[in-house]
Amino acid sequence: MGPNKRKLGPKPKQESAEAKEREQDTIREINKVLDQKQVDLAQLRKLAAVRGLVNSEIRARVWPLLLGVKKSVDVYDGHKAGKHRDSSVVDVDVQRSLWAWTEGWSDAQREEKRQELRFVLDATVCAQGGTIFYYQGLHDVASVLLLVMGDRAAYQTLTHLSLCQLRDCTRSTLDAVLELLGLLMPILREADGEVHDQLAAAEVPPFFALGWFITWFAHSVDHLQHVSRLFDLFMAAHPLMPLYVTAVVIKGARKQVLACEPDPAELHRLLTNLPVLGQLSADELCQQAASLFKQSPPSKLISTARLQFTCSTEAEAEIKDEHWHVNDQPQAPGTVPKYPLHFWKHFFTGPATRRKGVLLTMALAGSVVVTMAFAASQHQLASQLYSMAL
């Protein structure tokens, strides 16, 4: 067992006859859509989000369709051995990856798959010629793609995600992600006003959600079938859907949140240790998040809260030519964000923490993060915060 191997949670429960029949019915519905001369992508998105894609064989076929991955000249072999700014970080992350989802594998099998993971990540970054950047956590997303789809399809899919659904994560700084995390509290207000008020009164910043957002929960869900079910939703939905899933996870833990001492550090510690699938199954989590999104889409919340973004573009995502599209650069770079960088500094030096005589200690797993929070490189901060969650 490796030093960074995660303890596996309970294995998926044995499916009931009713659940198996539902899966078979879902497969029939999916195949019916796929067999059409003109695939109804809207119906396919709905099936993926609400019912899930059931197994890896279907996912390998449907995920590229949902995303609109374009078939292009295969440049994978020419870039998989390439070097980039964060090659050494990729090597470290890959070496400690693929433990939880490869139980029963030999060391040789795991090492072979890690080499493929390294190729996928390096090719994805190198093939874009410096327009996207690796971040710690991207390897978790890539691991799911690799185990479900194989290396070449994983490379093509990860490249698309890096330029679309994960575009704000693959920029050279963390600014865009920080802006997007500012939308979590308005979403939580819609999901559960009382829980929202508890966190808002304690001035808890949304750093606890950073790891969930940038990894699509892949670092926090121990079984491939469960995390793949979440990926079904994220492949089909708006790029900010992970924030809605986060809100539903927090809502599911409302008893613990409301019972917790209204102290930012204590609440942060509680939130970073919440099990993603504690109260709800992956299916239920996806369904409730999709319902919350329908009730309160980002455009509505951004308008109500008068949020404006200078760095991020995922909030402005829209469907074009039947697929989600994210602008590479913000449409209005001159606007003033609701949550600029000095807003986040407040959480490290604000009155709520000074009353305790300490700087606010925030990290993904309750580790201490103090003055490094606004280091020169915001992208380095993302990596430092993520590392502390391992």
N, C-alpha and C positions, 0 to 999 in steps of 0.2 A: 504493500500500500504506500502510495506516495505521500510526502509531507503535506501536500495541499489538498488531499482528497477530501471531499465533502462527505459528511455523514448522510447516507441516504435516508430519506423519509419513508413513510409507510408505502408499500407497493400498491399500485392501483388495485382497487377492489375487483373481485370477480364480477363480471357483468351478468346482469339478470337476463332472463329470456326476453323480457320486454325491451331492455336496452339493446340487445343484439338485433332484435327485429327492427328497432328504430334505426340502427346503423345500416342495416340492409336496405331499408326504405330510403335513407339518405343517399346511399350509393346508387340506387336506381334513379333517384331524382338528378343526381349529378351526371350520371351517364346519359340521361335523357337530354340534358342541356348540351353536353359535349358532342352528342351524335347529330345535333342540328347542323345544317349546312352553314348557317350563320349563328355562331355561338352567342347566346344572350348573356353578355357579361354582367349586366345588372342582376339577373337572376343568379348567376354564379357567385357574385359577391355576396348576395343575401344568404345563399346556402352556406358559403364558407364562414360568414360571420355568425350566423344564428345556429346552424347545425353542425358545422365543422366538416372537414374533409376526410375524416375517418382513419385513413392509413397513409403510409409513406408513398405508396405507388400512385395514389390519386394526387397527393400533394406535389409530387415531382412533376406531374403533368399540369396541374391547375395553377400552382403559384406563379409560374412565368406568364400564364394567360391573364391572371388577375393584375399583374404588374404591367403587362405590356412589354416584357423583355424582348428586345429586337434581336433577331438573328443577324449576326454580323460576322465579318471575317474573324476567325478564331485566332486571337493573339495571346492566348493563355500560355502556350509553351514558350513564347518569346519573352515573357515578362515574369514567369513564376520564380526565376532565380535572381530577379532584379534586386537592387538595393535602394533604400530610401532613407529619409531622415530618422524614421523610427524602427529600422530593421532590428536593432538590438532589443528593443522593447517587444517586438513581435516574437523574437526567439524566446524570451523569458516567459511571455504569456502562453505561448504554445506548449512549452515544456511542462507547465503545470495544468494543462487543460485536459479535457476528455476523461476525467475520472468518473464522474457521477453517472454518465450515460453509457459506460463501457464495462459495466460490472461483468466479470467472468471472462474478459478478454485476456489474452496473454500479453506480456510486455512487448513482444515483437509486433503483435497486431496493433496495439495502441500506438507504438512508435511509428509504424507505417502510416497510420491515419493522421498522426500529428504532422508528419512530413507533408502530407497532402494539405492539411490546414495551413501550414506555413506557406506553401505555394499559392493557395487561394488568396490569402491576405496580401502577400507581397505583389502578386500579379494585379490585384484590384487597385492597389495604390500606385504601382509603377506605370500601369497602362494609361493612367489619366494625366501623366506628365506634370504632377505637382498641383493639380487642382483640388484633390482631396487628400486628407491626412488621416493616418491611423490614430485611433484612440483606444485606450485600454477598455475593453468591453466589446469592441467590434469582433474580437475573436470568439466571444460567446455566441453572438449572432451567427457568425460564419460556421461555428461548430454544428449548430442545428441544421443549417443548410447542407453542410457536407454529409452528415449522417443520413439525411432524408433524400438528397438528390444526387450525391456523387460530386467529384471535384470540379468538373467542367461546368456543369449546370450551376453549382454553387458559386463559382467565379462569376458567371454571367448575371446571376440573380443578385449577388452581393454588390456588383458594380452598379446595377440599376438602383438598388436601395441606397447606396452611398451618394447617388446623385439625385435622389428623390425622397423617399420616406425618412432616410437618415441624413439628409443633406446638412442640416444644422449641426449634427454631431461630427461630421467629417470636415468641418472648417478648421482653419489654422488656430483659432482661439475658442474659448468656451463661452464667449459673450452671447452667442445666439441661444445656446442651451439654457443659460441663466435667464434670459428673457422668457423663454417658453415655460420654464418652471414657475414663473410668476402667474401663469394661468391656472395652476392647480387649485389654488384657494377659491377662485370663483366657481370652478367646477365642483369642488367639495361643498360649497354653499348650496348648490343645487341638489347635491346628493343627500346631504344631511346637515341642516343648518345648525343644529346643536353641537355637533362634532366640530364643524367649521368654527363656531364661536369660541370653543374651548382652545383650539389651536391658535386662533387669531389673538385672543386675549393674552396668551402666553408668548406671543410674538415668535412662534416657531417657523423658521424659514423652511422652504421645501427641499433642502439639501438631501433629506432622507430619501427622496424619490429619484435622485440622480442615477443611481445604479439601475433601478428598475427601468427608467426611461431609456437610457443609452444601450442597455442590453436586451430590451424587450423581455425582461424578466428571466432571461435564459440563465443568468447566474444564480437565480433564487428558486428555481423549480427543478426538482431532482429527477424527474422522469420525462424522457423524451416525448412520450405520447402526450403528456400534459402540456409541456411547453410548445409542442407543435400545434396543439389546439389553439393556444394563444396566438401563435404565428398565423394561423388561418384567419383570425380576426384582423390582425395587423396588416396582412397582405391585401385584405379586401377593403380596409377602412381608411379613413382620414389619417394622415401621419401623426396626429396628436391623440389618437385613440389610447396609447399607453397611459396618458394622463387620466383618462376616464376610468381605465382599469384600476389605476392607483386609487382613485377616489372611492371606487366600489370596495376595494380591499380595506381601506380605512373605515368606511362605513360598516363593514362586517365586523370590525373590532371596536365598535362604538362603546361597549361596556368597559373595555379596558382603557380606552382613551378618556372617557368621562370620569373614570375612577382614579386616573393618574393625577399625581400632584401637578398643579398648573405651573410647572417650571419648564422652561424651554429645553434644558439639557435632558431632564427626565422624560419628557414627551418625545424628544428626538430619539432617545435610546429605545423607548417602547416602539416607535414607528419603524426604526431600522431593523428591529428583530421580529416584526410581524411576519407570520407565514403567509405567503401569497395565496395559497389554497387552504387556509385555515378553516374558514366557515363555509366556503362555497366550492363546488367542483369547478373545473376549468370551463365546462359548458355553461354553468350558471353564471360564472364570472363574466364570460364573454357576452352572454345574453343581457345581463344587467347593464354592462358597460355600453353595449350598442343601444339599449333603450335610453340610457342617460344621455348619450350623444344625440339621439334623435330629439329628445326633449330640449336639450340645451347645447346646440352646436357651437363651435368656437366663434363663429361670426357673431352670434347673438351675445355671447359673454364678452367678447372684445368690445362690442358696441356699448353694452350696458356698463361695463367697468371703465370704458374709455381708455382701453389699452392701445398703445402704439408701439411698434417695434422698429428698431434701427438696424438690427443685425440678422434677425431670423426671418425665414420665409415659409416655414412649414405651416404656420397658422393661416397663411393665405392660400393653401393648397386648394385646387379645384379639379373637377373632372373635365378633361379635354380629350376628345377622340376616344371616349369610353374608358379612360384610365386616369388615375390620379396624377396630377402634374404639380411640381414644386418649382418656383422660380429660383434661379441660381443666386440672384441678388435681390435684396428688398426693393419693392416698387417705389417706396418713398423714403430714401435714405436720409432725408433732412428732418424727419419727424422726431419728436422727443419721446422716449420710451416711458411707460408708466413705472417700470422697475429698472432704472439705470444702475450702473455699477455702484454708485454711492448708496443706493438703497440696500444692497447686499452688505456693504461695509457696516451698516447700522447694526446688523445682527452679530457682528463681532465686537463692537464697541458701544452698543446702545445702552440706555439706562437700565433696561431690565436685567442685563448681565452685570453691569457695574454695581448694582445693588448687592449682588452676591460677592462682589470683590474679585471676580474672575472674568476673563474673556470667555465668550460662548464657545463651548467645545463641541464642534460638529464634525462628523465624518460618517461614512456610510454604515459603519458597524460600531459606532460609539467611540471610536478612537479620537484622540485629541488633534484638532486642527486649529491653529491659532493664527499667528501673523503670516503664515505662508498663504493664507486664503487669497490675498491679492498680490501674489507674486507677479513678476513681469509677464510671465507666460501663462495666460488663462488656460491654455490647452494642457500645460504641465499640471495645473491644479486639478483638472479632471482626472488625469492619470494618477496623481497622488491620492486624491480622494477615493478613486476606484480601488487602488492597491490596498488601502486600509480595510476594504470590505472582504478581502480574501482570507 
